Amino acid sequence: MVAYSFKARFAPKIIDKTKAQTIRAHRLKRSRHARAGEELQLYTGMRTKQCKLIRKAECLSVETIRLDFAERHITIGDLEKPRIEVEKQAGLNTFARMDGFADWSDLCAFWEAEHGTLDRFDGVLIRWAP
């Protein structure tokens, strides 16, 4: 079982099952991300007195992801032979909505507020069963 914490703004979308994925940084060797088939525990406020379980879900997949903010491009899977490449505005907006945002601009604004100005982010995309 692996636990993930979310900002409170995402809880309603996780509950109503319109958000069934999260993007996370690679973890250190002492800690790992979930694996397909494992149970996920999705929380808000982990490690605080306000900690609350949003729901439990089964992990469907964990794949590498690259968000290229400068080029407006998403690569999912191996960078040399990606499984999915998203670069058109409609596709970027669809992806952003799947991650709990209104659109690509909302995702970019959130990312900048949380992580500062980045041209690119490499991490993992974790999807769970809605």
HUGIBEL-V277979 format. One line per field, one symbol per residue. burial: + if it has 24 or more other C-alpha atoms within 12 Angstrom, else -. A space follows every 50 residues. Layout:
burial=???
This chain:
burial=--++++---++-++---+++++++--------++-----+++++------ ---++++++-+++++++++--++++++--------+-----+++++++++ +--+--++--+---------++++++++--
